Amino acid sequence: MTIAEANEPFASGLRTLIVQKGFKNLYLAQKAGYTAQELSDMLHGRRLIEACDIPRLAKALNVREDEIYAAGKEGGAEW
C-alpha cells in the first residue's frame, strides 16, 4: 500500500472541504500548525496523515473528523 492509498479517503475529503470553504492551502496549513509544504505532502501522498493530524486538521476546518471522511467518500474534489 502506498502513502497516497493510506491517506484516502481523508486526503480527498480535505481537498473537497478546502474547495467548499474557499480556503487556500497556506491558510489551512498555518491554522493547523503545519507548513504549506507539509500540508501539500499530505494531500498528494508524500507524507502519511497520522492519527494525531486528523483532529488538528478538523479543528482548522471547523468540522468534525467524520465530516472529512464523509466528504472523501462522496467522491471528492478534482485536484
DRENLO-733244 format. One line per field, with one value per residue (C-alpha): residue number from 1; residue in one letter; x, z, y. Coordinates in Angstrom, 2 decimals, decimal comma, always signed. Layout:
# DRENLO-733244
seq NUM|...
type A|...
east X|...
up Z|...
north Y|...
***
This chain:
# DRENLO-733244
seq 1|2|3|4|5|6|7|8|9|10|11|12|13|14|15|16|17|18|19|20|21|22|23|24|25|26|27|28|29|30|31|32|33|34|35|36|37|38|39|40|41|42|43|44|45|46|47|48|49|50|51|52|53|54|55|56|57|58|59|60|61|62|63|64|65|66|67|68|69|70|71|72|73|74|75|76|77|78|79
type M|T|I|A|E|A|N|E|P|F|A|S|G|L|R|T|L|I|V|Q|K|G|F|K|N|L|Y|L|A|Q|K|A|G|Y|T|A|Q|E|L|S|D|M|L|H|G|R|R|L|I|E|A|C|D|I|P|R|L|A|K|A|L|N|V|R|E|D|E|I|Y|A|A|G|K|E|G|G|A|E|W
east +0,00|+1,31|+1,09|-1,47|-3,65|-3,31|-4,32|-7,59|-10,43|-9,20|-6,98|-9,81|-12,15|-9,64|-9,34|-13,13|-13,63|-10,79|-12,53|-16,03|-14,89|-12,85|-9,67|-6,17|-3,82|-1,46|-4,26|-5,32|-1,74|-0,96|-4,22|-3,49|+0,16|+1,81|+3,92|+2,36|+4,75|+3,71|+0,03|+0,77|+2,70|-0,27|-2,72|-0,57|+0,52|+4,10|+3,51|+1,37|-1,60|-1,26|-3,94|-2,59|-3,01|-6,73|-8,07|-5,76|-6,97|-10,62|-10,38|-8,71|-11,53|-14,13|-15,68|-15,95|-13,39|-16,05|-17,19|-13,79|-14,06|-17,64|-16,60|-13,86|-16,20|-18,69|-16,28|-14,00|-12,76|-10,65|-7,24
up +0,00|-0,91|+1,27|-1,12|-0,76|+3,03|+3,15|+1,29|+1,75|+4,31|+1,85|-0,69|+1,98|+2,92|-0,70|-1,04|+2,11|+1,25|-2,05|-0,49|+2,22|-0,20|+1,83|+0,47|+1,38|+3,09|+5,31|+6,38|+6,93|+9,16|+11,07|+11,74|+12,66|+9,53|+6,80|+3,36|+2,16|+4,92|+4,04|+0,34|+1,04|+2,97|+0,23|-2,51|-0,80|+0,01|+3,79|+5,79|+7,53|+11,07|+13,74|+15,55|+12,37|+11,99|+14,95|+14,12|+10,54|+11,52|+14,05|+11,48|+9,02|+11,79|+11,07|+12,86|+11,94|+10,47|+8,14|+6,45|+5,87|+4,59|+2,14|+0,86|+0,38|-1,56|-4,46|-3,50|-5,46|-8,57|-7,71
north +0,00|+3,45|+6,55|+8,04|+4,94|+5,01|+8,69|+8,10|+8,97|+11,51|+13,42|+13,51|+14,85|+17,52|+18,62|+18,74|+20,81|+23,19|+23,94|+24,14|+26,55|+28,65|+28,22|+28,48|+25,65|+28,11|+29,42|+25,93|+24,81|+27,78|+27,45|+23,75|+24,38|+22,97|+24,45|+24,75|+22,04|+19,63|+20,04|+19,69|+16,50|+15,10|+16,00|+14,48|+11,27|+12,21|+12,32|+9,94|+11,54|+10,21|+9,89|+12,97|+15,07|+14,39|+16,43|+19,34|+19,49|+19,07|+21,89|+24,17|+23,42|+23,86|+20,44|+17,12|+14,48|+12,21|+15,00|+14,92|+11,18|+11,56|+14,28|+11,96|+9,04|+11,17|+11,43|+14,26|+17,22|+17,01|+18,37
***
